[in-house]
Structures are given as C-alpha cells and as structure tokens.
Amino acid sequence: MSNLLEQILAGTREEVRERRERVPIESLAPAADRRAHAFADALRAPGLSIIAEHKRRSPSAGEIRPGSSVAEIAAAYERGGAAAMSVLTEQRHFGGTLEDLRAARRASALPLLRKDFIVDEYQLAEAAWAGADAVLLIVAALEPAELSALHAAAGERGLDVLVEVHDEAELAIALAAGAGIIGVNNRDLRDFSVDVERTFTLARAMPAEVVVVAESGIRGAEQLRRLRDAGVHAALIGERLMREGDPALALATLRADAL
C-alpha cells in the first residue's frame, strides 16, 4: 500500500469518527427516490456504458475544474448520454463532499456512485442518505474480512457495489467477497503510472457473469472501442470530461466516435 493511500485512509477513519459523533447513524434515513439496482442495470445495458465522473482535483493531477457546479456537470453528463455518474466525495485530497452527491441527485436522474475511501458502515448509511445508488469499495484499502462485511452491508442497504482491483491477487479477494461488479483501476497506486492494458489482462481472468469496469486513463474513442470489443461493460471517465468546456458535447462526441 502506498504511503499516500495510508494517509488518506487514516484521515478518513478519523473524519468518520467525528461525523458519527455529530450525526448518529440512526438519523441517516435513506433518500426516498433511490431505485434498486439502478447502477448495476445501467452497466448491464448492451454496448459499453460510460460512467462520467465529477472530480474537482486529485493528488496526481492537481486542480481539474476549480469551482465546478456539480448540478451543471450532472445535467451535462445526462445530456451527453452517460449511463451513470460517479461523484468523488473525499474532501482533503479530491475536494469533494457529500453535498456534491446530494446536488447531483437533485439535478439528474442518472444512477449515482459514491466514490470515496469507504472503510466503515457509517459511510454506507451516508451514501444512501445522500441519494447514491452504489458505492466504491477498494480492495487495496481493506482487509478481506472488512471487504466482505462492507460488501454485504451495502447490499442490505440496497446499494450496488463497484469493487476496485489492481492485480490478480486483489481480483481473487474481490471474487471471494462475492463482487458482481469489478472495476480495474489502471492507475498504479504506488507511482500513479497508468496502463490501460491492465484492464484487458484482468478482464480475461473474470467469470462471465461479472460486470467489468475500466477505470482511469481512458481518453479516446479507440480505447473505448477496444474495451467494448474485449467484452468490458463500462468505462469510468472523469478528468478527460471535467477539463472540457462543454462536457455534454465532449461526452456525446466521444460516444458517437467510439460506440
């Protein structure tokens, strides 16, 4: 595990403890307008689905779209033909908040993924309260028993789960936890290098019933065509779209060229 990931996880656990003290988990009632399995169903649609992401900044890229309006981005992604939307809610390193997720829910009917460093069931309750349809669980951030427990707890709350892996060892852990949607992060957490071939390699080792998502480093139509032809179900694209002046047009053009 990289030192940065360790720092993020330590900070996340402390912040979760503080939030739990301020707002008890019992008070986080799920949003009334959530739809069961909306996220999973969107990714299982024919062709390659695009999960468009709202991300203000990152440790590797710095500021991406300072002061961006989540509502405007969510509406743009919906117009551009996204199948779902990912909203980064980690604040210290990525500039996101739970309010970003709530704003996206108010502005769009797209299935929503809460993308964060989930280490505690409290964060699952927050996600459901804020209107998320799914959450991200990162194998590298959790012990296998923690992953299995959180995966099961998310299902009990009606949340789909995208389980993120980086290599074959993590893939085995994800499958043992019962993951039905697995994302391959093409970014190496140790040095932040990106290799999209990672998705093709790991996709070949996955059971046919698993929904496969390519994450990070997706920038052009040719990559999307290769992913589609390899049987990958979805691609998560964030920075590429967030840097565009017109994200709706950029996404629609990308989809038209690739799909």
KEPAVO-187680 format. One record per residue: x, y, z of N, C-alpha, C, CB in turn. Coordinates in steps of 0.001 Angstrom, whole numbers, plus 500000, padded with zeros to 6 digits. Each point is the difference from the previous one (the first is absolute). Glycine has a CB too. Layout:
N
XYZXYZXYZXYZ;...
//
This chain:
259
500841498802500000499159501198500000500879501251500000498168498753501227;501483502203497927500811501212499910499843500838501260499768499985497502;501257500850502778499918500890501158498814500947499880502482499852500272;497233500619498487498875500913499804498690499313500365501263501188498179;498557497582501385498772499288500324499877499808501509500081498835497773;501006500843502885499979499856501458499576501301500669501803498266499849;498717502857499654499638501302500561498524500297499788502327500810499589;497180498912499205498594500252499695499106499161500899500596500539497623;499752498187502553499171499107500808500002500410501474500487498150498384;500682502240502125500069500442501392499142501242500212502313499043500192;497784501908498870499186501202500102498518499702499874501893501291499073;497772497779500040498596499640499804499410499404501271500446499607497567;500284499488503074499484499371501226499761501045501093501222497876499415;499676503080500707499835501048501002498789500875499672502485499986500419;497353500368498309498870500837499603498679499272500202501464501159498339;498509497536501391498778499230500205499630499979501480500539498585497989;500459501237502878499723500026501445499396501332500411501890498405500394;498643502686499067499490501324500355498576500193499487502340500902499949;497388498655498823498657500161499437498992499139500759501001500494497742;499410498318502654499091499115500736499606500625501338501049497996498892;499894502721501735499689500670501265499008501139499791502274499395500860;497868501308498022499102501127499724498620499536499540501992501374499403;497993497602499729498741499525499412499928498491500189499966501893498287;499238497621502646499902498555500230499511499274498749499548500434502427;500924498350497397499643499228498814498493499769499923502245498891500075;497091501043501068498560499757500025499204501135499355500332498666502073;500258502518497851499285501149499437500160500117498484500324501158502171;500492497974497229500250500076498558499012499109499247502446500476500427;496357500041499376498983499241499275500316500004498508498275500581501748;501573498285497564500276499946498562499123500965499217500676497621500262;499876502954498683499217500875499123498822499226499420502062501352499441;496809499315500442498767499310499597499974499643498519498828501217501807;501966499489497369499883499809498551501044499052499428499061502273499877;501626496952500954500983499048499488499305498808499354501627500717501773;499021498744497169499418498874499269500897498782500161498912501564498336;500484497313502001500776498786500230500747499582498734498339499280501743;502950500540498397500877499473498940500017500860498732499552497738500907;500160503543499236500039500881498831501394500062499399498141501340500976;502879498685499891501382500087499520500393498723499258500574501530501918;499193497320498687500357498730499360499249499816498695500463499010502243;498264501333497750499202499840498778500537500878498877497989499461501394;502445501754498936500531500906498982501265499435499364499023501939501243;501811497405499557501250499457499471499775498728499194501195500995501939;497715498322498308499709498762499271499293500249498678499866498837502175;499821502412497506499353500318498726500933499628498851498683501880501080;500762497814497734500845499634498857501025501078499668498112498651499112;503044500939500411501056500933499643500851500391501193498558500838498182;502311500134501606500890500480501055499380501226500666502028499110498765;497686500789502512499410501115500746501098500944500473498075498540500733;501588502730499349500939500999500513499534500470501378500590500736497640;500282499109503358499787500598501315500795501298500004499648497729501179;499667503386498752500666501304499955500194500504501423498984500522497734;502201499996502544500349500330501384500170501491500234501093497800500155;498431502623501016500279501363500469501167499928500976497566500726499702;503515499953499940501207499998500828500626501385499925500389497511499611;499715503157501531500539501359500022501523500019499869498064500683501414;502585498408499291501463499944499962500439498606500421500199502485500503;501109497244499353500554498727500454501460500209500370498396498688498538;502185500414502266501409500139500360500931499950498796499453498973502176;500150500295496785500874499863498828499794501108498981499976497555500355;498787502954499504499699500987498958499877501423500532498849498200498767;501043501965502544499782501328500559498591500484499718502422500503499721;497400500825500193498685500571499718499569499631498585500449501907501594;498315497636498284499486499579498701498951500981499488500455497608500602;498577502703500251498954500962499613499593500773501250499158498503498098;501655502469502306499719500739501229498625500659499962502447500395500273;496839499499500839498714500664500103498907499410499144501249501994500512;498919496778499036499003499406499117498664499833500714501824498820498763;497097501325500480498655499790500513499608498553499760499378502417499575;500421496827501492499645498594499850498682499866499250501226499448502124;497822501414498176498704499927499331500151500189498498498894500861502071;501921500103497528500204500248498574500708498823499338500099502463500451;500895496980500221500732498863499434499083498781499901502165500887500957;497028498876500071499083498858499974499008500122498855500244499760502475;499197501420497346499058500210498903500689499830498648498677501564501451;502564498911498453500750499852498751500271498533499686501049502235500390;499335497013500611500263498576499778498737499273499557501822500079501715;497047500292498863498743499369499601499681500331498545499165500125502375;501021501139497230499758500390498609500954499289499052499184502223500786;502043497567499675501013499391499142499870498498499835501467501807500699;497634497569500066499758498578499817500711499086500959499659500541497702;500773499976503448500626499124501003498984498979500486501571501846500711;498912496954499605499131498973500568499858500185501502500685498419498187;500342502149502439500018500217501443501008501099500298499345497585500476;500651502882500768500924501059500404500694499609501281498572501731498895;502731498512501144500802499809501199500286501360500617501033497884499062;498787502208502256500248501259500697501035499751501092497644500837499508;503511499809500360501042499890501020499618500844501203501759499595498237;498169499764502927499573500722501204501109500166501035497731499119499597;503484500390500112501116500177500930500490501444499914500670497554499773;499431503119501368500241501437499979501471500382500038497834500253501107;502944499151499784501349500489500251500895499935498772499727499282502342;500180499646496884500897499810498865499323500197498645501270498433501414;497372501463498549499302500080498719498980501145499949500322497542499770;499484503147501338499144501185499990498517499736499952501834501096498913;497746497658501316498581499680499919499329499997501357500481498668497986;498183501294502004499218499942501231498744499179499754500894502244500747;498456497366500342498714499332499876498962500919499361500554498609502005;499583502669498203499057500937499383500107499947498477500150501490502025;501045498221497445500137499809498549499089498870499529502385500825500092;497593498106500675499156498859499648498521500391500045501749498424500906;497863502296500125498601500425500120499624500955498863500133499724502503;500787501151497113499727500930498905499828499255498687501297501775501189;499531497207498592499865499193498788498669499272499975502476499725499918;497090499792501265498714499303500071498844500927499654500949498483501737;499127502754498737498926500953499712499974500397498529500180500846502337;500988499161497016500099500543498645499839498966498903501467501712500929;498601497014499416500062498980498960499298498723500426502143500978499216;497364498286499791499391498693500251500993498866499788497797500934499312;503456499392500387501004498959499771500231499182501274501097501446498245;499141497248501633500454499226501163501317500579500508498851497909499131;501281502197502190501159500667500586500869499037500804498677502108500083;502626498022499711501007499254500759500681500949500967500362498380498089;499642501277503192500819500758500945501422499437499924497998500478501551;502930500346497942501387499571499894500779500640501146499835499745497462;500649499406503428500693500477501188500816498829500541498175501728500541;502478498497500555500778498947500654499136499448501130502256501096499413;496913497942500249499021499455500945500689499011500929498132500305498323;501828500000502977500644499125500994499062499651501141502190501011499415;496591499523500565499106499864501141498557499967499498501655501194501519;497496498026499165498599499913499591499303501350500100499962497622500751;500538503256500082499418501339500099499993500697498641500781500148502381;500272499649496839500077500629498679498964499425499039502434500404500377;497183498341499829498931499419499188498674500685500317501219497789499925;498547502447501363498776500699500406499984501413499420499901498637502126;501252502036497900500096501336499407499666499959498519501737500623501687;498807498382497618499788499894498555498520499836499681502278498986499743;497049500120500982498567499787499766499204501250500339500284497562500488;500090503114500591499330501243500401500140501080498936500426499426502389;500760500661497005500269501047499015499454499676498621502022500565501283;497433498235498520499381499669498725500817499134499078498856502086500226;502242497345500254500818499125499157499263498701499703502087501000500974;498176498449497867499495498682499622501066498925500190498455501086498358;502801499337501753501111499055500096501161500649500737499285498876497861;501615500286502638501215500480500657501210499261499443498698500553502093;502454500064498080501269499390499614500660499389501228500277501652498106;500174497096501765500843499372501017501325499632499336497977499099501296;503120501301499337501338499817499420500702498869500739500140502452499340;500210496500499940500629498848500640501285500411500710499007498494498256;501777502372501123501282500414500581499833500764501303500930500086497713;497864500418502551499766500807501198499415499206501152499673501933498522;500019496782501246499269499227500997500614498616500185497919501258499416;501950498216501795500315498594500213498885499161499360501269500516502173;499035498257497392498960499184499358498726499872500817501809498761498905;498312501061502407498804499889500839499212501305500016501174498301501413;499530502841498594499319501292499961499266500173498676501738500976501533;498914498644497385499376500099498681498717499185499949502252500344498960;497808498420501493498822499133499972498873500570500845501485498030499643;498860502480501538498982500545500894499342501251499409501274499075501950;499532501819497502499455501224499416499209499701498735501914501288500959;498535497740498260499280499615498787498606499491500366502181499427498845;497759499736502172498707499470500440499126501103500585501075497784500449;499521503100500351499234501075500627499450500968498957501418499786502051;499337500467496886499513500874498930498778499382499334502331500876499621;497737497827500127498863499323499397498765500075500871501574498489498853;498607501391502450498870500089500924499362501388499982501089498268501435;499698502725498212499473501373499913499495500319498596501585500694501808;498405498331497310499503500225498646500979500700499086497778500088500969;503505499896499387501039500642499194500719498971499144500285501769501752;499878498527496961500899499204499177501435500321500406498334499953498074;502593499143501603501394500189500408500927499804498813499447499225502323;501379501773497422501093499881499044501256499705500808498906501602498314;501670497211501509501197499599500735501214500234499112498703498271501338;502237502515499158501158500401499200501212499125500282499132502332499984;501511497199498938501204499175500107501096500576499117498607497955500490;502618501581499791501159500449499225500806498842499415500093502008501454;499746496788499109500791498869499530499243498701500262502144501273500427;498465497604499197499317498713500108499750499596501450501060499330497854;499853500999503037499803499665501410498779500732500552502480499621500274;497381501659499394498834500758500453498727499501499333501461501989500384;498639497587498357498839499444499318499481498761500722500867500898497828;500038498245502610499589498796500724499260500368501288501966498752499035;498505502285501645499346500446501236498607500546499688502249500535501030;497634500241497895498708500568499615498990498905499676501176502027499121;499254496975500142499103498904499629499586499206501238501090499864497731;499844499932503195499678499273501229498979500757500846502291498993499971;497697502336499911499040500823500747498637500032499331501889501386500820;497993498018497998498727499964499296499752501163499073499163498773501896;501889501925497704499835501174499141499398499610498657501949501096501132;497001499630498473499390499780498697500338501091499006498176498804501136;502328502324499370500467501106499159501428500297500427497644500985499705;503291498852499389501412500185500349500622501041499077500155497616500832;500452503395499784500706501022499247501493499770500051498171501611500480;502471498511498385501450499883499929500578501405499937499871497740498830;500847502654502215500643501306500015501314499887499247498912500621502211;501160500069496657501202499945499177501135500850500551498545499590498051;501189501125503033501031500827500630500671499225501124498727502092499415;502577497813500544500766499337501043500072500926501207501354498692498292;498117500860502845499961500849501187501381500263500594497738499110500448;503248500113499124501346500206500547500715501165499343500113497579500495;499730502583498179500721501073499312499096500843499097502029498567500081;496659501121499908498992500731499240500163499882498484499875501560501904;500954497507497635500069499735498566498710499332499547502515499782500109;497147500379498610498750499472499465500283499055498846498794502085500699;500562496759499319500142499015498935498642499357499750502429499567500613;496891500835498318498659499509499708500007498509499684499392502265499154;501769497196500473500065498565499719499678499172501234501700500454498241;498393500148502923499665499296501239498560499474499948501627501461501273;497471499349498170498602499569499906499864498771499115499262502363500343;501394497650498506499883498864499080500542498722500638500205501570498049;500896498556502675500608498834500635499084499407501060502259500965499559;497220499882501321499181499498501094498608499585499532501277501465501553;498195499188497415498669499632499501499978498552499523499597502384499334;501511497163500115500055498615499505499930498981501134501349500800498061;498963499636503161499985499082501142498686500041500771502456500284500165;496583500516499388498754500146500744498925499057499476500583502383500454;498569497109500443498866499171499566499081500786499070500125498701502150;499187500580496985499165500647498987498898500852500594500496498116498509;499023501513502687498864500730500576500395501305500670498899497829500325;502399502426499833500454501225500659499910501183499041501536498653501475;497954502473499027499991501245499246501369500658500173497472500293500303;503198499991498586501370500514500023500010501487499645500889497718499377;499797503063501450500101501444499806501464500386499884497856500386501277;502486500382497704501358500537499851500051501377500643500372498696497852;500622501518503028500127501272500705501375500613499740498399499195501773;501630502096498020501231500799499883500673499831498634500311499780502474;500147501357497006500804499989498794499233499863498705501726499059501379;496943500990498670499200499865498785499837501380499385498770497969500913;501762502215497890500022501339499430499437500091498584501953500417501417;498034498486497834499602500117498605499061498916499528502136501082499619;497285499159499201499022499076499431500608498639499684498789501953499061;502454498042500485500625498725499659500102499099501230501291501131498162;499073499428502989500046499213501228498632499431500336501881501417500824;497082499380499016498651499546500313499569498867499071499447502296500832;500905497810497906499657498924499064500698498703500380499675501692498187;501590498411502203500729498790500408499385499382501250502095500942499002;497516499899501938499372499501501217498684499296499681501079501851501309;498115498768497850498726499394499597500230498650499341499005502279499703;501933497682499375500260498762499266500566498901500905500398501368497947;500220499035503169500545499021500946498951499527500999502235501067499746;496544499433500138498937499567500893499883500791501285500313497800499047;500411503304501063499886500864501179498641500707499945502542500338500120;496801499753501011498634500535500030499929501518500122499322497869501015;501651502741499649499916501436500261501389500597500162497768499675501090;502311501624498671501241500748500225499673501212500849500997499214497800;499814501025503228499830501162500858500953501085499519499305498560501981;500134502593497655500788501096499437499733501257500811499930498970497683;501121501644502834499828501190500813500773501190499505499618498525501879;501702501444498312500830501157499672499839500424498552501614499272501731;498324499779497365499850500288498561498779500873499730501109497818499471;497784501905501199498775500768499790499968501276500834498823497870499493;501722502067501718499959501155500886500813501175499457499696498440501915;501279501302497240500831501069499444499372500641498761502004498816500892;496905500638498616499370500515498793499127501214500314500039497693499015;499936503272500058499142501157500167498530499623499960501769501402498976;497896497612500190498627499518499868500001498493500225499398501868498371;500479497683502889500066498564500279498928499190499290500962500580502181;497850499991497623498924499271499320500392499701498563498294501104501473;502197499906497831500414499813498618501190499053499913499155502290499446;501803497860501461501178499136499992499612498542500198501374501889500888;497704497855500037499574498632500248499207499454498823499962500472502451;499129500310497031499196499545498860500882499697498797498067501357500830;502931499491498934500923499783498875500828498745500213500098502469499603;500392497349501607500791498817500325499182498730499789501324501341501659;497440498664498794499136498837499843499706499732498526498987500466502248;500753500587497001499694499840498575501197499426499246498388501922500139;502816498544500196501205499550499317500365498573500378500790502354499935;498871497259501300500480498712500500498961498892499948501512501263501455;497236499079498718498989498987500226499011499880498865500265500408502391;
//
